[in-house]
Amino acid sequence: MTEKQQEVRLVYTGVRNLFLRIITSPLSFIFTYLVAKYLSSLPNGEVVFASWQSLYVLVLGYFTIPADIFSTLTSRYASENKPVGGILFFNLLFGAISATIYIFLVPYLVSAVNYPDYFAFYMASLLIVSFYVYRIVYAIARGKTPLVIGTITVAFQVVRLIIVLVAFYAFHLSILGVIYAYLAGYITQALLSSFRIKANLKFDIKTAIITVKKSIVTIIYYLQLILEATIVWLTIVILHNDIPIAYFESALIIANVVSWSYALYDGLIAKLGETKDPSIITTSLRLYFLISTLWLVVVVSEGHALLFHIRRDYLTAIYALIVLSLSNYMRGIYSIFYYSIVMKDKALGLEESENPFKGITAKLNVTNITFSIIGVVASVISVFILRSFPPYIIAIGMSLGVLINSVWLLLTSYSISKKEYNFKIPKRDIIVSILSGGLISFIFLQLNFVSYINMIEYGLLASILYISINYLFSSYARNFIRSAIKELRKILM
């Protein structure tokens, strides 16, 4: 198979899934905006919104660890056509155990926030179970049929928005309505994926047990995410105040738009399951830098307006938004390297008897979690020092540790991936994307516009400027844009 043939499939999968993400992005934004706006507008709204964000981080940050532990290796084994049906059972079992532990802890968790809605907290246990099921089915799809991911993303956005609208405006629910919306969305994704994936779903208990054992290596990565999630709770402990959390989470909601472009490497694991050609990583990097930088430009350029329309007070969270956006951007690059490392790690192979903790993935994750403690400590110290400052300043302090960890993740994963694959670094394409994106973002940040009309006008203008500069100075961008125009003409004609 030639490099050109490899690129076409990899790029097509990523662009198609991203396109579907784009056309449903208004639904995603409407949902997140609606939740933030509706909950914040309720009596004692800042507390309600902050409580929901704390619950969300708690449920999907702490109690869903086993679901994500199995995901990476499940994707690898699915791409290698190994029997992965047994892993579904194990994941459901771990989900039930996790939900049970959560239920026992609910009284303590409710006492830690200023919003004592016990029923909503108990109902979140169903969110845990549904997430486990969705996550493992998603992992199988990513490894074997990555094109399905775009389709189920559309279904999730549509169902989630419909349910939350009904919950808010027909039944006048608050946090409980958001829980129902996510629950319906995850169940829909799991069902659609189950019908469309083309993986080997044979129930093999041996494969499932090996997956569980070797996935202990990947738990280290998720422990790092848990450490970062504690920044929110440690801030509450230090300040005894939820308001800075609301500023931080508002910035995070918008900064997460950058992560939409992670869809660009949806086909990476499936492709590396077929061949370990270094050009696959080079192509993934070119595609990511070209398009993800565009998302970063849009998010940062329109940050003022987006924060303003969630709640006027959150306008000053723009600096936290910039920090978190950069962090998400770097984690996307890190993920490309990380997945390539997992796919090359012989110690994680299904037939390998080697101790998985002696593999390159384990060494990477141990190094990263050790360093992540520094990032979390940096955030906690910043919050403590800034505790008497306004909430938006404290939000910046909270964001610092996340950015520090992202830089470290990127550097360490690049080092190992480069050593294993010796891939070509597309320096010119990267430099053009970063410089043009940084310049345009800086210019548009000075405008401080907030109206919806200006958001559309300046968003389009920033995008056109970025695309034009890359078209002129990047050969990859030029070829990509020309190919995209040709494909669009075929569809329209």
Secondary structure, 3 states (H helix, E strand, C coil): CCHHHHHHHHHHHHHHHHHHHHHHHHHHHHHHHHHHHHHHHCCCHHHHHHHHHHHHHHHHHCCCHHHHHHHHHHHHHHHCCCCCHHHHHHHHHHHHHHHHHHHHHHHHHHHCCCCCCHHHHHHHHHHHHHHHHHHHHHHHHHHHCCHHHHHHHHHHHHHHHHHHHHHHHCCCCCHHHHHHHHHHHHHHHHHHHHHHCCCCCCCCHHHHHHHHHHCHHHHHHHHHHHHHHHHHHHHHHHHCCCHHHHHHHHHHHHHHHHHHHHHHHCCHHHHHHHCCCCHHHHHHHHHHHHHHHHHHHHHHHCHHHHHHHHCHHHHHHHHHHHHHHHHHHHHHHHHHHHHHHHHHCHHHCCCCCCCHHHCHHHHHHHHHHHHHHHHHHHHHHHHHHCCCCCHHHHHHHHHHHHHHHHHHHHHHHHHHHHHHHCCCCCHHHHHHHHHHHHHHHHHHHCCCCCCHHHHHHHHHHHHHHHHHHHHHHCHHHHHHHHHHHHHHHHHHC
